[in-house]
C-alpha cells in the first residue's frame, strides 16, 4: 500500500509526470480511465480506499511508466497488487456504508 501511495504522489505532484503517466496509459491501451488516478488524505480512511481502488486499474501503466521514468522507484510487485485487491474487496462494504450515512442530509437509524 505504501508503494502505491508513493507512486500516486510521485505522479500527481507534477503536471509533466501526470501527462507522461497518461501517455503510458494510452500506450498500453485497454485501461478504463474514467475513474482517474486519485490521491488520498492520510486522515480519511475512505480516501485511501478511493486511491487504492483507482490505482488497481493501472498496474500495466505503472509498469510502463517505470520503464520511461528512471527516477520512479515505487513500482508495486504482483503480490502487492494482489494484496491491494484483497484490501479493496474488504473495505468496499465499509466505504458503501460510509457513503450511505454521510450522503444523507438527515441520517436516521433505519438507514
N, C-alpha and C positions, 0 to 999 in steps of 0.2 A: 504494500500500500504506500509506503514511503517513496518508492521509486516512481510510482505513478504520480503522486503529488508533486515530486520534484520535476518530473517530466512536463507536466501540465504547466507548472510555474515557469519553467525554463522557456517553454514555447510561448506562453501568453504574455510574458513580461516585455517582449519585443515584437513590434509590428512586422519587422522583416523575418523573424523566426516563424511567426504565425503564417505569413504568406508562404514561406518555404515549406512549412509543415503541410499546409493545404495543397501545395503543389505536389507533395509526396502522396497525399490522399488521392489526387487526380491521377497521378502516375500509376499507383497500384490498382485503382478503379474498383468498382463494385462495393463501395462503402456508403452507407446511408449517412449523409452529413446533416440531416435535418435537426438532430439534437445538438450539434456543435460540440465543442470541447469546452467544458466548464471548469472553472476554478472552485475551490472550496474556501470556506471560512472555518478556521480551526475551532471556533467556539460553538458551531452549529453542526451537530452530527448529521443532520439530513442534507446539508450542503456537501459533506464528504460523500454521502451516498450518491448524490447527484453527479459529483465529479467522477466517481468510480463508474457509475452507470454510463456516463457519456464516454469515458475513456475505453470501455470494453469494446466499443465499435471500431477502434482504431489500432489494434495491435500491429497489423501489417504496415500501417502508415508510420507508426513509431519505429518499426524496423527499418523502413525505407529512410526515414529521417535520420536515423543513427548512421546510415551509410553516407549521407550528404552533409552532415554537420559533425566535424571531428571533435568539437567541444562538448557534444551531447554524450553524457556517460551514465544515464539512468535507465537504460532500456530494460524493462522487466523481462524476466525469463518466462518460459511457457508455464512452469509451475506457479509462478507469481500471478500470471494472468488467470490461471485456473482457480487459485485461491480467491482472487478478487471476484470472479463469477459466483463462487460459493457464498462469499460475504454479501454480495448484492442480492442473491436469492434469499438469504436470511433476513436482510434488512428491509427488503421491499414491502412486506406487510406492515412493518413499523412506520415506514415512510407514508404508506397509504393512510394509515390511521392518523398520523400527524397531520396530513393534509386535510383529512376529513374534519378533525377537531378545529384546526386553525382557519379553515376556509369559511366556516360559518360565522355570521355576524352575531348569532345568538346561540352559543354552544349549549346543548342540552344533554342530559344523561341518556336519553333514548337513542342518540346517535351512536 
